Amino acid sequence: MVEKIRTKVKELFKNKNLVFVIVVVLLGVLASITLFKNNYFFNMHDDLQMMRQLEMEKCFLDKQIPCRWVPDMGYGFGFPLFNYYPPLPYLVGEIFRVVGFSFNETVKLNFALGIIASGLAMYYLAKEYFGRLGGLVSSLFYIWAPYRAVDVYVRGAMNESWGWVWFPLILLSSYKLIKKPSLNRFLFLALSWSCLFLTHNLMVFIFAPVFLVWVLFWLIKEKAYRVIPKMALSGALALGLSSFFTFPAIFEQKLVHINTLVSDYYEYFAHFVSFNQLFISRFWGDGPSAFGTNDQMAFPVGQVHAIAILLVLILLTIKIIKTKKLQKLDLLIFFGAALGILGAFMAHSRSTFIWVMIPYLKFVQFPWRFLTLNVLGFAFAMGSIFYLTDSFKKVKNIWKIMLVTCVFAALIIFNWNYFKPVHSGPMTDEQKFSGEAWRLQQQAGIRDYLPISAKKDPEKQRQSLTEILKGKGVITNEANGTNWAKFETNLSEKENTIRVNIFQFPVWKAYLDGQEIPLFMADDEAWGRIYLNLPEGQHQVTLKLFDTPLRKVSNAISVVSFLVLISLLFFKKKINARFF
């Protein structure tokens, strides 16, 4: 038995690529291992991960698919959360929930999976140009970047953390499609983009110019202009697959108070980062980003990252001077380094003129979000270290392995303290979803997507589903789902006005004993709740949130796009032979 196991292990490790993949996975596990050493990490800025997962699950159980309206947020008055907030990480989270993990465990596993998946994505991107060892180095720098730790352990930014997965995959799939078109590569690009659309709105905005420059470079370099229509169709399929979310999120912004997303605390000019914070300071904390340099959170590029990229640029310059040639890989290294420098520059106040020139940048809110591009660029460029050293003199594999080991050790030593919660302690699902913790989650993020019907934020939690404002009688059998509510009335007055404590939002409809009745808002209603005029007697009242025409069309486009995807896979051989 032992000999059989030993033989199988040897056979397994003959696949060198698999060995490197396993190492990348282990690097990701190591970067996320402290998530599981403590029960929960407190003070993360976006402490709504368990709540969003709960709301997504309630939508599934209630058959509200796709999920748009959640019942417990917005002070308990309901909230159009997933009409505007990308759902993909929470759809992934439902897999963990189905298997049987708690909400607490699901959140941590979801963060860990995002870290590991992003490392693998960067490995395959860099491997394409710099070989397996280069891919390993790039994944190492991508996973162990200090700002990555900020995203997970300080900000608790689930969606942004998952956005890191799709950047390398989009770059890789677009390159492969240009290099040698095929249906698989066409679909790979479409799926990668659709996943980014469904993961983070702002990351699409930040990453799109990088993608355009990348594609333009390869189109010119490969003279593959005939691929442009295929890339356009791939993009159309990506948009179609994600349209159920993307189109309402864009075109129904007028239904919520989006001005709150770019005002007061969220005004970008209050959140620029200093040179010291980027390259020198070793400060680490989980407090807020503040005006000026009084921040209680860190924004480090990382000393090892900065020194390593400087070394790469020096080696690249020497190589070019020595060979008097500027090769394709040299340009890619410059691209990665320049992207990293641009990302750091956009986080610094010296870039203010760019923010003023492009008004839409204000929706990014925090200039330091551009550090995602900094890490992407620097990590990719770092994969070239062996290519650059080989251009001077052939280096034996043992020395390459030793170099990787030294780099790994340096990253771990310098960055280990970043990859753990600043404050942590025990917290069960029951504790998180009860008492003061529950109340705080209900009211958190109220100004993100507050329905336009509300003139101001509610001042307290919802106490009951309904209230009799005019008339007499009783209301019984109240029930409230994710996108519906119902109750029974026994009213003694001829005219009765009932307030339903749910935010008015298109398209809520009310039914009295199965017949639609009008709903309205009182002139003095400041919180944007629903009102009904009901007759005397015993009646059953039902409210239901329906899709707007835009949402219906968007859903239909996604369904059709999915059917197109299945059809393309079914007829793959014929389509490849005819169109690729």
C-alpha positions as CSV (number, residue, x, y, z in Angstrom):
1,M,0.0,0.0,0.0
2,V,2.7,2.4,1.0
3,E,4.6,1.7,-2.3
4,K,1.5,2.3,-4.3
5,I,0.9,5.7,-2.7
6,R,4.6,6.6,-3.2
7,T,4.3,5.6,-6.9
8,K,1.1,7.7,-7.4
9,V,2.7,10.7,-5.7
10,K,5.7,10.4,-8.0
11,E,3.4,10.2,-11.1
12,L,1.5,13.2,-9.8
13,F,4.6,15.3,-9.4
14,K,5.8,14.5,-12.9
15,N,3.3,17.1,-14.0
16,K,5.5,20.1,-13.2
17,N,2.6,22.6,-13.8
18,L,0.5,20.9,-11.2
19,V,3.4,21.3,-8.7
20,F,3.5,25.0,-9.3
21,V,-0.3,25.2,-9.0
22,I,-0.2,23.5,-5.7
23,V,2.5,25.9,-4.4
24,V,0.3,28.9,-5.5
25,V,-2.6,27.4,-3.6
26,L,-0.5,26.9,-0.5
27,L,0.7,30.6,-0.8
28,G,-3.0,31.6,-0.9
29,V,-3.9,29.4,2.1
30,L,-1.0,30.8,4.1
31,A,-2.1,34.4,3.3
32,S,-5.7,33.6,4.5
33,I,-4.9,31.2,7.4
34,T,-5.3,33.8,10.1
35,L,-8.9,34.2,9.0
36,F,-9.6,30.9,10.7
37,K,-7.5,31.2,13.8
38,N,-10.1,33.5,15.4
39,N,-13.8,33.2,15.2
40,Y,-14.4,36.7,13.7
41,F,-12.5,39.8,12.9
42,F,-14.0,43.0,14.2
43,N,-13.7,46.6,13.0
44,M,-13.6,45.6,9.3
45,H,-15.1,48.6,7.5
46,D,-17.7,46.8,5.5
47,D,-19.1,44.7,8.3
48,L,-22.1,43.6,6.2
49,Q,-20.7,40.5,4.7
50,M,-22.7,38.1,6.9
51,M,-25.8,40.2,6.5
52,R,-25.6,40.3,2.7
53,Q,-25.1,36.6,2.6
54,L,-28.2,36.1,4.8
55,E,-30.3,38.3,2.5
56,M,-29.1,36.5,-0.6
57,E,-30.1,33.2,1.0
58,K,-33.5,34.6,1.9
59,C,-34.0,35.6,-1.7
60,F,-33.2,32.0,-2.9
61,L,-35.5,30.5,-0.3
62,D,-38.2,32.9,-1.3
63,K,-37.6,32.3,-5.1
64,Q,-36.8,35.9,-5.7
65,I,-34.3,35.2,-8.6
66,P,-32.5,37.4,-9.4
67,C,-32.4,38.9,-6.0
68,R,-33.0,42.6,-6.0
69,W,-34.9,43.7,-2.8
70,V,-33.8,42.5,0.6
71,P,-36.2,42.7,3.6
72,D,-34.0,43.3,6.7
73,M,-31.8,46.2,5.7
74,G,-32.7,49.9,5.4
75,Y,-33.6,50.0,9.1
76,G,-35.9,47.0,8.4
77,F,-38.0,48.9,5.8
78,G,-36.4,46.9,3.0
79,F,-33.7,47.9,0.5
80,P,-33.0,47.5,-3.3
81,L,-29.5,46.2,-2.4
82,F,-28.8,43.7,-5.2
83,N,-30.4,45.9,-7.8
84,Y,-27.2,48.0,-7.5
85,Y,-24.7,46.0,-5.5
86,P,-23.0,43.2,-7.5
87,P,-24.1,39.7,-6.4
88,L,-21.5,37.3,-7.6
89,P,-19.4,36.8,-4.4
90,Y,-22.6,36.1,-2.5
91,L,-23.8,33.6,-5.1
92,V,-20.5,31.8,-4.6
93,G,-21.1,32.0,-0.9
94,E,-24.3,30.2,-1.3
95,I,-22.3,27.1,-2.4
96,F,-20.6,27.1,1.1
97,R,-24.0,27.5,2.7
98,V,-25.6,24.6,0.8
99,V,-22.7,22.4,1.9
100,G,-23.5,23.3,5.5
101,F,-21.1,26.0,6.6
102,S,-22.3,28.8,9.0
103,F,-22.6,32.4,7.8
104,N,-19.4,33.2,9.8
105,E,-17.5,30.4,8.1
106,T,-18.9,31.2,4.7
107,V,-17.6,34.8,4.8
108,K,-14.1,33.7,5.8
109,L,-14.0,30.8,3.2
110,N,-15.2,33.3,0.5
111,F,-12.4,35.7,1.3
112,A,-9.9,32.8,1.3
113,L,-11.2,31.5,-2.0
114,G,-10.9,34.9,-3.6
115,I,-7.2,35.2,-2.4
116,I,-6.3,31.7,-3.7
117,A,-8.2,32.1,-7.0
118,S,-6.6,35.5,-7.7
119,G,-3.1,33.9,-7.2
120,L,-3.9,31.2,-9.6
121,A,-5.2,33.7,-12.2
122,M,-2.0,35.7,-11.9
123,Y,0.1,32.5,-12.2
124,Y,-1.4,31.5,-15.5
125,L,-1.2,35.1,-16.9
126,A,2.5,35.5,-16.0
127,K,3.4,31.9,-16.9
128,E,2.2,32.6,-20.5
129,Y,5.1,35.1,-20.9
130,F,7.7,34.3,-18.2
131,G,7.4,30.5,-17.7
132,R,6.3,28.6,-14.6
133,L,8.9,30.2,-12.2
134,G,8.0,33.6,-13.4
135,G,4.3,32.8,-12.9
136,L,5.0,31.6,-9.4
137,V,6.9,34.9,-8.5
138,S,4.1,37.0,-10.0
139,S,1.4,35.1,-8.0
140,L,3.5,35.5,-4.9
141,F,3.7,39.3,-5.3
142,Y,0.0,39.4,-6.2
143,I,-1.2,37.5,-3.2
144,W,1.2,39.0,-0.6
145,A,0.8,42.6,-1.5
146,P,0.0,44.7,1.6
147,Y,-3.0,46.4,-0.1
148,R,-4.4,43.0,-0.6
149,A,-4.3,42.5,3.2
150,V,-6.0,45.9,3.5
151,D,-8.9,44.8,1.3
152,V,-9.5,41.7,3.3
153,Y,-8.4,42.2,6.9
154,V,-9.2,45.9,7.3
155,R,-11.8,47.0,4.7
156,G,-13.5,43.6,4.6
157,A,-14.2,44.4,0.9
158,M,-15.5,41.1,-0.4
159,N,-16.4,42.4,-3.9
160,E,-13.2,44.3,-4.5
161,S,-11.2,41.3,-3.2
162,W,-12.9,39.1,-5.8
163,G,-12.3,41.7,-8.5
164,W,-8.6,40.8,-8.3
165,V,-9.5,37.3,-9.7
166,W,-10.8,38.6,-13.0
167,F,-8.1,41.1,-14.0
168,P,-5.5,38.6,-14.9
169,L,-8.0,36.2,-16.5
170,I,-9.4,39.0,-18.8
171,L,-5.8,40.0,-19.8
172,L,-4.9,36.3,-20.5
173,S,-8.0,35.4,-22.4
174,S,-7.9,38.5,-24.6
175,Y,-4.3,37.8,-25.5
176,K,-5.0,34.2,-26.3
177,L,-8.0,35.2,-28.5
178,I,-5.9,37.6,-30.4
179,K,-3.0,35.2,-30.7
180,K,-5.0,32.2,-31.9
181,P,-8.8,32.7,-32.1
182,S,-11.0,29.8,-30.9
183,L,-14.4,29.4,-29.5
184,N,-13.1,28.4,-26.1
185,R,-11.0,31.6,-25.9
186,F,-13.9,33.6,-27.1
187,L,-16.1,32.2,-24.3
188,F,-13.3,32.5,-21.7
189,L,-13.1,36.2,-22.4
190,A,-16.8,36.7,-22.3
191,L,-17.2,34.8,-19.0
192,S,-14.3,36.6,-17.4
193,W,-15.8,40.0,-18.2
194,S,-19.3,39.0,-17.2
195,C,-17.9,37.9,-13.8
196,L,-16.2,41.3,-13.3
197,F,-19.4,43.0,-14.2
198,L,-21.2,41.0,-11.5
199,T,-18.4,41.5,-9.0
200,H,-17.6,45.2,-8.7
201,N,-18.9,48.2,-10.7
202,L,-16.0,50.5,-9.9
203,M,-13.4,48.0,-10.7
204,V,-14.9,47.8,-14.3
205,F,-14.5,51.5,-14.5
206,I,-10.9,51.5,-13.2
207,F,-9.8,48.4,-15.2
208,A,-11.4,49.2,-18.6
209,P,-8.7,51.6,-19.8
210,V,-6.0,49.1,-18.9
211,F,-7.8,46.5,-20.9
212,L,-8.1,48.8,-23.9
213,V,-4.3,49.6,-23.9
214,W,-3.5,45.9,-23.5
215,V,-5.8,44.8,-26.4
216,L,-4.5,47.6,-28.7
217,F,-0.9,46.6,-28.0
218,W,-1.5,43.0,-29.0
219,L,-3.7,43.8,-32.0
220,I,-0.9,46.0,-33.4
221,K,1.8,43.6,-32.4
222,E,0.1,40.5,-33.9
223,K,-1.5,42.4,-36.8
224,A,-4.7,40.5,-35.8
225,Y,-7.3,43.2,-36.7
226,R,-9.6,40.5,-38.0
227,V,-10.2,39.4,-34.4
228,I,-11.8,42.8,-33.5
229,P,-15.3,41.7,-34.5
230,K,-14.9,38.5,-32.4
231,M,-13.7,40.5,-29.4
232,A,-16.7,42.8,-29.8
233,L,-19.1,39.9,-29.9
234,S,-17.4,38.4,-26.9
235,G,-17.9,41.7,-25.1
236,A,-21.6,41.7,-26.1
237,L,-22.0,38.2,-24.8
238,A,-20.4,39.2,-21.5
239,L,-22.7,42.2,-21.2
240,G,-25.7,40.1,-22.1
241,L,-24.9,37.4,-19.5
242,S,-24.6,40.1,-16.8
243,S,-27.4,42.4,-18.1
244,F,-29.9,41.3,-15.4
245,F,-27.7,43.2,-13.0
246,T,-25.7,45.7,-15.1
247,F,-28.5,47.5,-16.9
248,P,-30.7,48.2,-13.8
249,A,-27.6,49.2,-11.8
250,I,-26.8,51.8,-14.5
251,F,-30.1,53.0,-15.8
252,E,-32.2,52.9,-12.6
253,Q,-29.8,55.1,-10.6
254,K,-32.4,57.9,-10.6
255,L,-34.6,55.7,-8.3
256,V,-32.1,56.1,-5.4
257,H,-30.1,58.9,-3.8
258,I,-26.8,58.3,-5.6
259,N,-25.6,61.8,-4.7
260,T,-24.8,60.4,-1.3
261,L,-22.1,58.2,-2.9
262,V,-20.0,61.2,-3.9
263,S,-20.6,63.7,-1.1
264,D,-19.4,64.4,2.4
265,Y,-17.1,61.6,3.6
266,Y,-17.0,60.1,0.1
267,E,-15.6,63.1,-1.7
268,Y,-12.4,61.9,-3.4
269,F,-10.2,64.9,-2.5
270,A,-10.3,64.0,1.2
271,H,-8.7,60.6,0.6
272,F,-5.4,61.1,-1.3
273,V,-2.4,59.3,0.1
274,S,1.1,60.7,0.8
275,F,4.4,59.4,-0.5
276,N,5.3,58.4,3.1
277,Q,2.1,56.3,3.4
278,L,2.8,54.6,0.1
279,F,6.4,53.7,0.3
280,I,7.9,54.3,3.7
281,S,5.4,54.0,6.6
282,R,5.0,50.6,8.4
283,F,1.9,51.8,10.2
284,W,-0.9,49.3,10.4
285,G,-4.4,49.8,11.7
286,D,-8.1,49.1,11.0
287,G,-9.4,52.7,11.5
288,P,-11.0,54.9,8.8
289,S,-9.5,56.7,5.9
290,A,-9.5,60.4,6.9
291,F,-8.9,63.8,5.4
292,G,-5.2,64.5,4.9
293,T,-2.7,62.1,6.4
294,N,-4.5,61.4,9.7
295,D,-5.7,58.1,8.4
296,Q,-6.1,55.2,10.8
297,M,-5.6,52.7,8.1
298,A,-2.6,52.0,5.9
299,F,-2.1,52.2,2.1
300,P,1.4,50.6,1.6
301,V,2.7,49.6,-1.8
302,G,5.1,47.5,0.2
303,Q,8.9,48.0,0.7
304,V,9.7,44.6,-0.9
305,H,7.4,45.4,-3.9
306,A,8.9,48.8,-4.4
307,I,12.5,47.6,-4.1
308,A,11.8,44.5,-6.3
309,I,10.3,46.6,-9.1
310,L,13.2,49.0,-9.0
311,L,15.5,46.1,-9.4
312,V,13.5,44.8,-12.4
313,L,13.6,48.2,-14.1
314,I,17.4,48.5,-13.5
315,L,18.0,45.0,-15.0
316,L,15.7,45.8,-17.9
317,T,17.5,49.0,-18.7
318,I,20.9,47.2,-18.6
319,K,19.6,44.5,-20.8
320,I,18.3,46.9,-23.4
321,I,21.5,48.9,-23.4
322,K,23.6,45.8,-23.7
323,T,21.5,44.1,-26.5
324,K,20.5,47.3,-28.2
325,K,17.1,45.7,-28.7
326,L,13.7,46.3,-27.4
327,Q,11.8,43.0,-27.5
328,K,8.2,42.2,-27.0
329,L,8.7,41.0,-23.4
330,D,10.6,44.1,-22.6
331,L,7.6,46.2,-23.6
332,L,5.3,44.0,-21.4
333,I,7.6,44.5,-18.4
334,F,7.5,48.3,-19.0
335,F,3.7,48.0,-19.3
336,G,3.5,46.2,-15.9
337,A,5.9,48.6,-14.2
338,A,4.2,51.7,-15.7
339,L,0.7,50.4,-14.6
340,G,2.0,49.9,-11.1
341,I,3.5,53.4,-11.0
342,L,0.3,54.9,-12.4
343,G,-1.8,53.1,-9.8
344,A,0.3,54.7,-7.0
345,F,0.3,58.1,-8.7
346,M,-3.5,58.1,-9.0
347,A,-3.7,57.5,-5.2
348,H,-1.4,60.6,-4.6
349,S,-2.6,64.2,-4.6
350,R,-0.3,65.0,-7.4
351,S,-2.9,63.3,-9.7
352,T,-5.6,65.9,-8.8
353,F,-5.5,67.4,-12.2
354,I,-6.5,64.1,-13.7
355,W,-9.4,63.7,-11.3
356,V,-10.6,67.2,-12.2
357,M,-10.3,66.5,-16.0
358,I,-12.4,63.3,-15.7
359,P,-15.4,64.2,-13.5
360,Y,-16.7,60.6,-13.5
361,L,-13.6,59.6,-11.5
362,K,-15.4,61.0,-8.4
363,F,-17.5,57.8,-8.3
364,V,-14.4,55.9,-7.4
365,Q,-14.7,57.7,-4.1
366,F,-11.3,56.8,-2.7
367,P,-8.2,57.5,-4.8
368,W,-6.3,54.7,-3.0
369,R,-8.6,52.2,-4.8
370,F,-6.2,52.6,-7.7
371,L,-3.6,50.6,-5.7
372,T,-5.3,47.5,-7.2
373,L,-3.7,48.6,-10.5
374,N,-0.4,49.1,-8.7
375,V,-0.4,45.6,-7.4
376,L,-1.6,44.1,-10.7
377,G,1.2,45.9,-12.6
378,F,4.0,45.3,-10.2
379,A,3.1,41.7,-9.6
380,F,3.0,41.0,-13.4
381,A,6.3,42.7,-14.1
382,M,8.0,40.8,-11.2
383,G,7.5,37.6,-13.1
384,S,10.2,38.7,-15.6
385,I,13.0,38.4,-13.0
386,F,14.3,35.1,-14.5
387,Y,13.9,36.3,-18.0
388,L,16.1,39.3,-17.2
389,T,18.8,37.4,-15.4
390,D,18.9,34.8,-18.2
391,S,19.6,37.5,-20.7
392,F,23.0,38.1,-19.0
393,K,24.1,34.6,-18.2
394,K,22.4,31.2,-18.0
395,V,21.4,30.6,-14.4
396,K,21.0,27.1,-13.0
397,N,17.6,26.0,-11.7
398,I,18.9,25.6,-8.2
399,W,19.8,29.3,-8.1
400,K,16.4,30.2,-9.4
401,I,14.7,28.2,-6.7
402,M,17.0,29.8,-4.1
403,L,16.1,33.3,-5.4
404,V,12.3,32.5,-5.3
405,T,12.8,31.2,-1.7
406,C,14.6,34.4,-0.7
407,V,11.9,36.6,-2.3
408,F,9.2,34.5,-0.6
409,A,11.0,34.8,2.8
410,A,11.3,38.6,2.4
411,L,7.6,39.0,1.6
412,I,6.5,36.9,4.5
413,I,8.9,38.6,7.0
414,F,7.9,42.1,5.9
415,N,4.2,41.6,5.2
416,W,3.1,38.8,7.7
417,N,1.8,41.3,10.2
418,Y,-0.5,42.8,7.6
419,F,-2.3,39.4,6.9
420,K,-4.2,39.1,10.1
421,P,-7.0,40.9,11.8
422,V,-6.1,43.9,14.0
423,H,-9.1,43.0,16.4
424,S,-10.7,39.7,16.5
425,G,-12.7,37.5,18.9
426,P,-15.6,35.0,19.1
427,M,-18.8,35.7,17.2
428,T,-21.5,33.2,16.3
429,D,-24.2,33.6,13.7
430,E,-26.7,33.9,16.5
431,Q,-24.8,36.7,18.1
432,K,-24.3,38.6,14.8
433,F,-28.0,38.3,13.9
434,S,-29.5,39.5,17.2
435,G,-29.4,42.4,19.6
436,E,-27.3,45.5,19.0
437,A,-25.2,43.7,16.3
438,W,-28.4,43.1,14.2
439,R,-29.6,46.7,14.7
440,L,-26.3,48.1,13.5
441,Q,-26.4,45.9,10.3
442,Q,-29.9,46.9,9.6
443,Q,-29.0,50.6,9.5
444,A,-25.5,50.3,8.0
445,G,-25.2,51.5,4.4
446,I,-28.6,53.2,4.5
447,R,-27.3,56.1,2.4
448,D,-25.8,53.9,-0.3
449,Y,-29.1,53.1,-2.1
450,L,-31.8,54.9,-0.2
451,P,-34.9,55.0,-2.4
452,I,-35.7,58.4,-3.8
453,S,-39.1,58.2,-2.1
454,A,-37.4,58.8,1.2
455,K,-36.6,62.5,1.8
456,K,-34.3,61.6,4.7
457,D,-32.9,58.6,6.6
458,P,-35.2,56.8,9.0
459,E,-34.6,57.7,12.6
460,K,-35.3,54.3,14.1
461,Q,-35.8,50.7,13.2
462,R,-39.1,49.4,11.9
463,Q,-41.3,48.3,14.8
464,S,-44.1,46.6,12.9
465,L,-45.2,45.9,9.3
466,T,-48.3,48.0,9.5
467,E,-49.9,50.9,11.4
468,I,-53.5,52.2,11.4
469,L,-53.2,56.0,11.0
470,K,-56.9,56.8,10.3
471,G,-59.9,54.6,11.3
472,K,-60.4,51.8,13.8
473,G,-59.9,48.1,13.8
474,V,-57.3,45.4,14.0
475,I,-54.6,44.0,11.7
476,T,-53.7,40.4,12.1
477,N,-51.6,37.6,10.4
478,E,-48.8,40.0,9.2
479,A,-46.2,38.3,7.1
480,N,-43.2,39.7,5.3
481,G,-41.0,38.0,2.7
482,T,-38.1,39.3,0.6
483,N,-40.3,41.0,-2.0
484,W,-43.8,40.6,-0.7
485,A,-45.9,41.3,2.4
486,K,-49.5,40.4,3.5
487,F,-51.8,40.9,6.3
488,E,-55.5,40.7,7.2
489,T,-57.7,43.6,8.4
490,N,-60.9,43.9,10.4
491,L,-61.8,47.6,10.2
492,S,-64.9,49.3,11.6
493,E,-64.7,52.7,9.9
494,K,-65.7,53.4,6.3
495,E,-62.4,55.2,5.5
496,N,-59.2,53.8,6.9
497,T,-55.6,54.8,6.1
498,I,-52.9,52.1,6.7
499,R,-49.2,52.8,6.6
500,V,-47.1,49.8,5.4
501,N,-43.6,50.2,6.8
502,I,-41.8,49.3,3.6
503,F,-40.0,51.9,1.4
504,Q,-41.9,52.8,-1.8
505,F,-39.9,51.7,-4.8
506,P,-40.9,50.8,-8.4
507,V,-42.9,48.6,-8.8
508,W,-44.7,47.8,-5.5
509,K,-48.3,46.8,-6.1
510,A,-51.1,46.3,-3.6
511,Y,-54.1,43.9,-3.8
512,L,-57.3,43.9,-1.7
513,D,-58.8,40.4,-1.8
514,G,-57.0,39.7,-5.0
515,Q,-58.0,43.0,-6.7
516,E,-55.3,45.7,-7.3
517,I,-55.7,48.9,-5.4
518,P,-53.7,52.1,-5.5
519,L,-51.0,52.9,-3.1
520,F,-49.6,56.3,-2.3
521,M,-47.4,58.4,0.0
522,A,-48.7,61.0,2.4
523,D,-47.6,64.6,1.8
524,D,-45.8,64.7,5.1
525,E,-44.1,61.3,4.8
526,A,-40.4,61.8,5.1
527,W,-39.2,58.2,5.3
528,G,-40.8,57.2,1.9
529,R,-43.1,54.5,3.2
530,I,-46.2,53.0,1.5
531,Y,-49.7,54.1,2.3
532,L,-53.1,52.4,1.6
533,N,-56.7,53.5,1.9
534,L,-58.8,50.5,2.9
535,P,-62.6,50.0,3.3
536,E,-64.3,48.6,6.4
537,G,-64.7,45.0,7.1
538,Q,-62.6,41.9,6.9
539,H,-60.1,41.8,4.0
540,Q,-56.8,40.2,3.0
541,V,-54.2,42.7,1.7
542,T,-51.1,41.6,-0.3
543,L,-48.2,43.6,-1.5
544,K,-45.7,42.5,-4.2
545,L,-42.6,44.0,-5.7
546,F,-42.6,43.5,-9.5
547,D,-39.9,44.2,-12.0
548,T,-39.8,47.4,-14.0
549,P,-39.9,47.0,-17.8
550,L,-36.1,47.6,-17.8
551,R,-35.6,44.8,-15.3
552,K,-37.8,42.4,-17.3
553,V,-35.9,43.2,-20.5
554,S,-32.5,42.8,-18.7
555,N,-33.6,39.5,-17.3
556,A,-34.7,38.3,-20.8
557,I,-31.4,39.4,-22.3
558,S,-29.5,37.4,-19.7
559,V,-31.6,34.3,-20.3
560,V,-31.2,34.5,-24.1
561,S,-27.4,35.1,-23.6
562,F,-27.2,32.0,-21.4
563,L,-29.0,30.0,-24.1
564,V,-26.6,31.3,-26.7
565,L,-23.7,30.2,-24.5
566,I,-25.1,26.7,-24.1
567,S,-25.7,26.5,-27.9
568,L,-22.2,27.6,-28.7
569,L,-20.8,24.9,-26.4
570,F,-23.2,22.3,-27.9
571,F,-22.2,23.1,-31.5
572,K,-18.6,23.9,-30.6
573,K,-16.9,21.8,-33.3
574,K,-19.0,23.2,-36.2
575,I,-18.6,26.8,-34.9
576,N,-14.9,26.4,-34.5
577,A,-14.5,25.0,-38.0
578,R,-16.7,27.7,-39.6
579,F,-15.9,30.9,-37.7
580,F,-12.5,30.3,-36.0
